[in-house]
């Protein structure tokens, strides 16, 4: 595996005072980077002291196994549909929906069809 980066680092993207992104164009660019690992690819669009914003592109049937985050998590489908399982319930959501999870809630994400979604994690300021 090469040490050469396919794209700029999150720190380089996060350094601007204003960051404007076309999420559909970002998802299309991610898809051109080659085959996905484990059925998904992700790109950190912004990373700050207490906030991370990442765009995921997932193949049909791809799953991010159950995990949890120390901060509030939002999942916003951009294209397709994802099924988020949290607190024993499954939530199938498509574009124009937003799912918010409290800190430390175990959750998994599965693609019902080819999809992309925006994931944000907001940690508590220390």
C-alpha positions as CSV (number, residue, x, y, z in Angstrom):
1,X,0.0,0.0,0.0
2,X,1.3,3.4,-0.9
3,X,1.8,6.3,1.6
4,X,0.5,8.7,-1.0
5,X,-2.8,10.2,-0.1
6,X,-5.7,10.0,-2.6
7,X,-7.1,13.3,-1.1
8,X,-6.1,16.1,1.1
9,X,-6.0,15.5,4.9
10,X,-9.0,16.5,7.1
11,X,-6.8,19.1,8.7
12,X,-6.2,20.8,5.3
13,X,-10.0,20.8,4.6
14,X,-10.9,22.1,8.1
15,X,-8.5,25.1,8.0
16,X,-10.7,27.3,5.9
17,X,-12.8,30.0,7.6
18,X,-15.7,29.1,5.3
19,X,-16.2,25.6,3.9
20,X,-18.8,25.1,1.2
21,X,-19.4,21.5,0.0
22,X,-21.7,19.9,-2.6
23,X,-22.5,16.6,-0.9
24,X,-23.7,14.9,-4.1
25,X,-20.4,15.9,-5.9
26,X,-18.4,14.7,-2.9
27,X,-20.2,11.4,-2.9
28,X,-19.6,11.0,-6.6
29,X,-15.9,11.7,-6.2
30,X,-15.6,9.1,-3.4
31,X,-17.1,6.5,-5.7
32,X,-14.4,7.1,-8.3
33,X,-11.6,6.2,-5.9
34,X,-11.9,2.5,-6.6
35,X,-13.5,-0.4,-4.9
36,X,-14.8,0.1,-1.3
37,X,-13.5,-1.8,1.7
38,X,-16.2,-3.7,3.6
39,X,-18.8,-2.2,1.3
40,X,-18.3,1.5,2.3
41,X,-16.0,4.4,1.9
42,X,-15.9,7.5,4.0
43,X,-14.4,11.0,3.8
44,X,-13.9,13.3,6.8
45,X,-15.2,16.6,5.5
46,X,-14.5,18.6,8.7
47,X,-12.8,17.9,11.9
48,X,-12.6,20.4,14.7
49,X,-12.0,20.3,18.5
50,X,-15.5,19.0,19.3
51,X,-17.1,18.2,15.9
52,X,-16.4,15.7,13.2
53,X,-18.4,15.6,9.9
54,X,-18.0,12.7,7.6
55,X,-19.6,11.6,4.4
56,X,-20.2,7.8,3.9
57,X,-20.9,6.1,0.6
58,X,-22.2,2.6,1.1
59,X,-23.0,-0.3,-1.2
60,X,-26.3,-2.2,-0.9
61,X,-26.2,-4.5,2.1
62,X,-23.0,-2.9,3.5
63,X,-23.1,-2.6,7.3
64,X,-21.2,-0.6,9.9
65,X,-21.4,-3.0,12.9
66,X,-22.7,-1.9,16.3
67,X,-20.6,0.8,17.9
68,X,-21.0,3.9,20.0
69,X,-19.6,7.4,20.1
70,X,-18.9,9.6,23.1
71,X,-20.9,12.5,21.7
72,X,-24.2,13.3,20.0
73,X,-24.4,11.6,16.6
74,X,-26.5,12.7,13.7
75,X,-27.1,10.6,10.6
76,X,-28.6,12.3,7.6
77,X,-29.1,10.2,4.4
78,X,-28.2,12.1,1.2
79,X,-29.0,9.4,-1.3
80,X,-30.7,6.0,-1.0
81,X,-31.9,4.6,2.3
82,X,-30.1,3.4,5.4
83,X,-31.4,1.4,8.3
84,X,-30.1,2.5,11.7
85,X,-30.6,0.2,14.6
86,X,-30.4,1.8,18.0
87,X,-31.9,1.0,21.4
88,X,-33.5,-2.2,20.0
89,X,-35.4,-0.4,17.2
90,X,-34.7,-0.2,13.5
91,X,-35.2,3.2,11.7
92,X,-35.3,3.1,7.9
93,X,-34.6,6.6,6.7
94,X,-34.0,8.3,3.3
95,X,-33.2,11.8,2.1
96,X,-34.7,14.7,4.0
97,X,-34.6,12.7,7.3
98,X,-32.3,13.3,10.3
99,X,-31.7,10.8,13.1
100,X,-30.1,12.1,16.3
101,X,-28.6,9.7,18.9
102,X,-27.5,10.7,22.4
103,X,-24.0,10.0,23.5
104,X,-23.0,6.4,24.1
105,X,-26.0,4.9,22.4
106,X,-24.9,1.6,20.7
107,X,-26.0,1.7,17.0
108,X,-25.4,0.0,13.7
109,X,-26.0,1.2,10.1
110,X,-27.0,-0.9,7.1
111,X,-27.6,0.2,3.5
112,X,-31.0,-0.9,2.2
113,X,-29.7,0.1,-1.3
114,X,-26.7,2.0,-2.6
115,X,-26.7,5.1,-0.4
116,X,-24.7,8.0,1.0
117,X,-25.2,9.7,4.4
118,X,-23.7,12.5,6.4
119,X,-22.5,11.6,9.9
120,X,-21.7,14.2,12.5
121,X,-20.3,13.5,16.0
122,X,-20.4,16.4,18.4
123,X,-18.4,15.9,21.6
124,X,-19.0,17.8,24.8
125,X,-16.7,20.7,25.2
126,X,-14.2,20.2,28.0
